Amino acid sequence: MNIALIGFMGVGKTTVSRALGRQSGMPEVDVDRWIVEKEGRLIPEIFEKEGEAAFRDMETAAIRELCGGEGSGGQILSCGGGAVLRSENVRLLKENGVIVLLTARPETVRLRVGDGMSRPALGGVVTVEHIAELMEKRRAAYEGAADVTVATDGRRPEEIAEEILERVKF
C-alpha cells in the first residue's frame, strides 16, 4: 500500500516524503516532478501554455499510472497541492493506500514559498492573507480526503515522518 501526502503548497510534502523514504525504506515519488520529467517542461509553463485544466488532466493520469502500474505499491506519493480537487484522484489514492494531510499555518507557508514564482496557483500574489484565503477554499477537500492529519509548523521532517509511520498502519 502507498502513503500519499497531500496538503497546500509549502506545507512540506516533498521534504517529508524524503524523510519518510529514508525512515521506511519505501521509494518516494513526487507527482509534480514525475509530470515535469514526463512532459519535459516545468509546471508554470504547462499552466501558461495549456491552462490549469490540462495540468489537472496530466496529474490525474500520473496518479492513475502511479497507483495502478506494475510495481506501483508500497511507495510514498508526494502529491501536488491541488491533486485532491478531483474526486477521481482521491478515489485512486484511497484505493491504493492511506492519505496523509500535512498542514501548516499561512505564515509558515508564506515563509516556505518565498517569492512564489514557481507556484502558479498563487497567481503572483504571495501574501499571508491571499495564502489563507486559498487554504480556506481547499480546506474541505483536504480534510475530506485525509485519513490522517499531521501539523508541520516548527517541526523537523524526521519528526513528522516518525509520527506518520506511527499513525499509519497497513
GUPA-778538 format. One line per 8 residues: number of its first residue (from 1); for each residue x negated, y, z of N, C-alpha, C, O. Coordinates in pm, whole numbers. Last residue first. Example, Ala and Ser with C-alpha at 12.3 -4.5 7.8 and 13.67 -1.06 7.14 Angstrom:
# GUPA-778538
2) -1285,-225,708,-1367,-106,714,-1290,3,787,-1341,114,804 ~ -1319,-569,780,-1230,-450,780,-1320,-330,780,-1424,-332,846
This chain:
# GUPA-778538
170) 79,-49,813,130,-122,696,179,-259,740,226,-337,658 ~ 105,254,977,94,108,995,155,41,873,268,70,834 ~ -22,547,1076,25,475,956,-1,327,977,-115,283,992 ~ -140,646,1305,6,656,1291,63,579,1173,182,549,1171 ~ -413,604,1277,-346,553,1397,-195,547,1377,-129,455,1425 ~ -462,741,1039,-483,595,1043,-417,532,1166,-369,419,1159 ~ -406,1004,1127,-327,942,1020,-340,790,1027,-240,719,1020 ~ -608,1044,1317,-468,1046,1357,-380,978,1253,-289,902,1288
162) -835,1029,1151,-817,932,1260,-671,926,1303,-616,818,1324 ~ -791,1257,991,-791,1123,930,-770,1015,1036,-695,920,1013 ~ -826,1456,1183,-696,1442,1117,-684,1302,1056,-580,1237,1068 ~ -1095,1418,1242,-995,1406,1349,-856,1384,1290,-778,1304,1341 ~ -1210,1478,996,-1228,1344,1054,-1125,1317,1163,-1073,1206,1174 ~ -1149,1751,959,-1090,1649,872,-1099,1508,929,-1007,1428,914 ~ -1079,1927,1265,-1175,1872,1171,-1108,1764,1085,-1019,1693,1133 ~ -841,2194,1309,-886,2056,1334,-985,2013,1226,-977,2056,1111
154) -699,2432,1269,-804,2426,1371,-857,2288,1401,-914,2266,1508 ~ -417,2275,1131,-476,2401,1181,-580,2375,1288,-555,2304,1385 ~ -281,2050,1052,-425,2056,1025,-493,2180,1081,-616,2189,1078 ~ -31,1817,1160,-79,1955,1151,-231,1957,1135,-302,1877,1197 ~ 147,1569,999,27,1596,1077,-16,1741,1054,-35,1782,939 ~ 413,1339,971,369,1478,958,252,1503,1052,256,1465,1169 ~ 539,1068,781,456,1111,894,417,1256,867,390,1293,752 ~ 701,1060,565,718,953,664,648,992,794,692,955,903
146) 848,1320,369,746,1272,463,791,1156,550,903,1155,602 ~ 1054,1425,217,971,1320,159,883,1250,262,848,1133,245 ~ 1165,1625,374,1249,1516,328,1170,1398,273,1215,1284,281 ~ 951,1802,402,999,1728,520,1086,1610,481,1083,1506,547 ~ 928,1895,133,816,1830,204,867,1743,319,831,1626,330 ~ 1183,2004,90,1132,1896,2,1019,1821,71,1014,1698,68 ~ 1192,2202,289,1289,2091,290,1242,1974,205,1258,1858,243 ~ 974,2377,208,977,2305,336,1070,2185,336,1031,2076,379
138) 966,2540,-9,933,2399,-31,950,2313,95,941,2190,88 ~ 1030,2789,90,1108,2738,-24,1086,2588,-43,1176,2517,-88 ~ 827,2821,278,965,2803,324,1052,2746,213,1139,2663,239 ~ 608,2863,112,611,2747,200,754,2717,246,797,2602,251 ~ 677,3109,-3,668,2989,-87,675,2862,-3,740,2765,-42 ~ 664,3270,232,787,3261,153,788,3136,65,888,3064,60 ~ 396,3242,305,502,3198,397,634,3180,323,707,3084,350 ~ 275,3363,82,249,3222,111,360,3167,202,411,3057,178
130) 365,3625,121,402,3551,-1,385,3401,20,470,3322,-20 ~ 246,3684,371,391,3692,354,437,3611,233,536,3538,240 ~ -26,3664,320,34,3572,417,185,3569,398,247,3463,408 ~ -97,3687,-31,-73,3749,100,-10,3644,191,51,3548,144 ~ -174,3677,-316,-232,3597,-209,-220,3673,-77,-320,3716,-19 ~ -59,3646,-628,-24,3716,-504,-69,3629,-386,-12,3524,-359 ~ -98,3496,-855,-188,3608,-831,-160,3686,-703,-231,3782,-673 ~ 82,3283,-838,109,3393,-930,23,3516,-905,67,3628,-932
122) 71,3054,-694,70,3179,-619,98,3299,-708,134,3406,-659 ~ 54,2852,-878,181,2868,-809,187,2997,-728,296,3046,-697 ~ -217,2847,-964,-113,2911,-1046,18,2937,-973,87,3034,-1004 ~ -500,2886,-824,-371,2838,-773,-257,2905,-849,-206,3008,-805 ~ -739,3001,-870,-722,2866,-924,-589,2804,-881,-567,2685,-899 ~ -717,3241,-731,-718,3244,-877,-700,3105,-939,-649,3094,-1051 ~ -724,3281,-455,-610,3212,-514,-609,3203,-665,-509,3161,-722 ~ -921,3382,-301,-854,3478,-390,-737,3414,-465,-659,3484,-531
114) -862,3148,-45,-945,3257,-95,-867,3352,-182,-759,3399,-144 ~ -735,2938,75,-721,2951,-70,-802,3066,-129,-809,3079,-251 ~ -790,2960,353,-843,2847,277,-835,2865,126,-920,2813,54 ~ -653,3187,441,-798,3179,456,-858,3072,367,-966,3091,310 ~ -389,3105,382,-446,3225,319,-598,3223,327,-665,3254,229 ~ -360,2886,556,-359,2865,411,-423,2983,340,-503,2964,249 ~ -358,3025,800,-463,2927,772,-474,2903,621,-584,2900,566 ~ -124,3172,771,-251,3242,792,-369,3150,761,-469,3193,704
106) 75,2971,755,46,3056,638,-88,3129,651,-159,3147,551 ~ -42,2667,915,25,2797,921,-12,2879,797,-118,2859,739 ~ 3,2343,772,-84,2447,825,-3,2576,828,93,2592,753 ~ 39,1985,729,92,2120,744,-18,2214,796,-117,2170,855 ~ 85,1698,535,-10,1780,608,46,1922,613,93,1974,512 ~ 272,1411,532,279,1556,511,176,1624,599,178,1611,721 ~ 236,1108,385,191,1186,500,192,1334,461,122,1376,369 ~ 409,826,292,384,966,258,353,1042,385,431,1042,480
98) 310,496,206,359,589,306,319,730,265,211,753,211 ~ 397,295,-79,317,328,38,388,421,133,511,423,140 ~ 555,268,-301,420,213,-307,334,250,-187,212,237,-192 ~ 792,396,-266,797,254,-303,660,188,-294,651,66,-282 ~ 699,659,-225,758,583,-112,761,433,-142,736,351,-53 ~ 612,731,-484,518,732,-371,570,649,-255,493,577,-192 ~ 852,707,-631,734,627,-665,636,618,-549,584,511,-518 ~ 1012,903,-497,1053,762,-504,933,672,-532,914,571,-464
90) 865,1135,-550,885,1090,-412,922,942,-410,869,866,-329 ~ 890,1145,-829,757,1135,-767,769,1082,-625,691,996,-583 ~ 1166,1176,-857,1101,1056,-911,964,1036,-849,925,923,-820 ~ 1214,1431,-751,1257,1313,-674,1193,1185,-727,1168,1093,-649 ~ 983,1686,-745,1056,1593,-831,1087,1467,-753,998,1404,-695 ~ 843,1804,-550,958,1880,-601,1040,1796,-698,1154,1831,-729 ~ 613,1681,-477,738,1629,-419,861,1709,-462,972,1681,-415 ~ 410,1829,-607,443,1692,-651,578,1645,-599,651,1575,-670
82) 307,2074,-545,443,2068,-595,490,1929,-633,599,1914,-688 ~ 41,2031,-459,138,2094,-370,282,2084,-414,372,2084,-331 ~ -75,1705,-561,-66,1849,-574,48,1903,-489,139,1830,-451 ~ -196,1443,-343,-102,1498,-441,-107,1649,-445,-140,1715,-346 ~ -415,1202,-307,-403,1341,-266,-322,1411,-374,-371,1435,-484 ~ -384,878,-218,-348,971,-325,-332,1109,-265,-243,1132,-182 ~ -578,607,-147,-531,733,-92,-506,826,-209,-595,849,-291 ~ -480,262,-204,-561,381,-226,-499,502,-158,-383,500,-118
74) -342,17,-234,-447,34,-135,-538,152,-158,-658,145,-134 ~ -287,-38,-590,-252,-40,-448,-370,-14,-359,-485,-23,-402 ~ -365,-59,-855,-322,72,-805,-287,73,-656,-259,180,-602 ~ -440,-265,-1020,-535,-222,-918,-496,-91,-852,-581,-20,-798 ~ -248,-145,-1287,-325,-256,-1233,-429,-202,-1134,-497,-104,-1163 ~ -1,106,-1193,-102,44,-1278,-174,-69,-1209,-163,-87,-1088 ~ 170,240,-1027,215,116,-1089,114,45,-1174,141,-64,-1223 ~ 56,469,-922,135,383,-833,168,248,-895,192,151,-822
66) -70,583,-1139,-149,553,-1020,-76,462,-923,-139,386,-849 ~ 148,615,-1316,35,528,-1350,-45,488,-1227,-83,372,-1212 ~ 309,794,-1169,363,667,-1216,249,569,-1246,255,453,-1205 ~ 133,1007,-1140,178,934,-1021,234,799,-1060,208,699,-993 ~ 111,1082,-1414,-7,1042,-1337,34,960,-1214,-25,855,-1188 ~ 373,1154,-1476,309,1045,-1550,188,992,-1473,164,871,-1469 ~ 400,1371,-1301,485,1252,-1283,424,1132,-1355,423,1022,-1302 ~ 208,1543,-1416,194,1500,-1277,276,1373,-1251,228,1280,-1187
58) 318,1592,-1664,188,1526,-1656,166,1468,-1516,112,1359,-1500 ~ 547,1731,-1581,561,1605,-1656,431,1524,-1650,434,1402,-1632 ~ 426,1953,-1467,501,1862,-1380,526,1728,-1449,526,1624,-1384 ~ 323,2074,-1699,232,2022,-1598,303,1923,-1508,246,1818,-1476 ~ 565,2143,-1821,475,2048,-1888,375,1989,-1789,346,1870,-1793 ~ 660,2329,-1632,737,2206,-1660,649,2101,-1726,658,1983,-1693 ~ 475,2542,-1641,481,2455,-1524,553,2324,-1553,512,2219,-1503 ~ 306,2580,-1963,405,2608,-1861,406,2504,-1749,349,2396,-1760
50) 112,2577,-2157,228,2490,-2175,338,2511,-2072,451,2467,-2091 ~ -80,2776,-2097,-52,2740,-2237,78,2662,-2256,145,2678,-2357 ~ -77,2807,-1815,-73,2923,-1904,-28,2886,-2045,53,2957,-2105 ~ -92,2544,-1715,20,2631,-1678,36,2745,-1778,147,2775,-1822 ~ -339,2470,-1828,-218,2395,-1864,-95,2482,-1833,-4,2492,-1916 ~ -506,2653,-1697,-495,2656,-1844,-369,2583,-1890,-300,2629,-1981 ~ -485,2572,-1430,-437,2705,-1470,-420,2719,-1622,-329,2788,-1669 ~ -602,2307,-1459,-459,2324,-1433,-411,2466,-1467,-304,2480,-1528
42) -839,2261,-1730,-803,2296,-1593,-652,2322,-1580,-585,2355,-1678 ~ -884,1973,-1944,-868,2117,-1920,-817,2140,-1779,-761,2050,-1716 ~ -861,1704,-2002,-978,1776,-2048,-966,1928,-2035,-1032,2001,-2109 ~ -667,1527,-1920,-628,1630,-2017,-749,1706,-2074,-740,1765,-2182 ~ -810,1367,-1737,-737,1305,-1847,-706,1406,-1958,-718,1374,-2076 ~ -912,1559,-1558,-1003,1470,-1632,-934,1409,-1753,-993,1400,-1860 ~ -672,1673,-1465,-774,1757,-1531,-868,1670,-1614,-899,1705,-1728 ~ -555,1448,-1342,-489,1512,-1457,-590,1596,-1535,-593,1590,-1658
34) -739,1408,-1136,-714,1299,-1232,-650,1356,-1359,-687,1318,-1470 ~ -705,1641,-992,-834,1618,-1058,-820,1510,-1165,-880,1519,-1271 ~ -443,1593,-897,-472,1708,-983,-603,1689,-1060,-610,1717,-1179 ~ -486,1361,-740,-398,1355,-856,-424,1473,-950,-428,1454,-1072 ~ -763,1216,-624,-700,1347,-624,-618,1355,-752,-674,1357,-861 ~ -795,915,-465,-771,975,-595,-702,1109,-574,-595,1115,-513 ~ -1010,692,-293,-922,807,-292,-916,870,-430,-1016,878,-502 ~ -1024,356,-161,-1059,456,-264,-962,573,-258,-846,556,-222
26) -1083,287,185,-991,287,71,-1041,388,-33,-1093,493,3 ~ -1230,305,410,-1289,226,302,-1198,218,180,-1232,152,82 ~ -1154,464,620,-1074,344,591,-1139,250,490,-1107,132,484 ~ -1335,676,635,-1299,601,756,-1231,469,726,-1248,372,799 ~ -1356,772,371,-1477,729,445,-1441,641,563,-1508,540,588 ~ -1086,831,319,-1158,732,239,-1281,680,310,-1307,559,311 ~ -1042,1035,503,-966,909,512,-1036,798,436,-1045,684,483 ~ -1210,1230,395,-1237,1177,529,-1165,1044,550,-1221,951,608
18) -1076,1273,150,-1216,1225,152,-1251,1163,287,-1314,1058,293 ~ -831,1368,246,-837,1247,164,-978,1187,165,-995,1066,178 ~ -905,1607,362,-862,1498,450,-865,1365,374,-898,1262,432 ~ -964,1750,126,-1067,1730,229,-1031,1614,321,-1117,1532,354 ~ -714,1745,-7,-834,1690,-70,-941,1659,33,-1003,1552,28 ~ -539,1869,188,-514,1735,131,-640,1672,74,-670,1557,104 ~ -529,2113,324,-641,2023,346,-627,1885,285,-697,1793,326 ~ -358,2315,267,-340,2251,398,-450,2149,427,-463,2103,540
10) -380,2430,13,-464,2481,120,-443,2419,257,-504,2463,354 ~ -42,2395,-90,-182,2418,-124,-256,2472,-2,-201,2549,77 ~ 163,2182,117,138,2305,44,-10,2317,11,-94,2255,76 ~ 177,1823,75,180,1947,151,145,2064,62,104,2048,-52 ~ 70,1479,104,145,1587,41,135,1711,130,91,1703,244 ~ -93,1180,42,-98,1305,117,-25,1413,38,-54,1435,-80 ~ -16,846,61,-3,966,-23,-2,1089,67,81,1100,158 ~ -161,546,75,-133,660,162,-131,781,71,-233,815,11
2) -33,232,-54,-105,358,-64,-72,451,52,31,436,119 ~ -84,-119,0,0,0,0,-88,126,0,-202,124,48
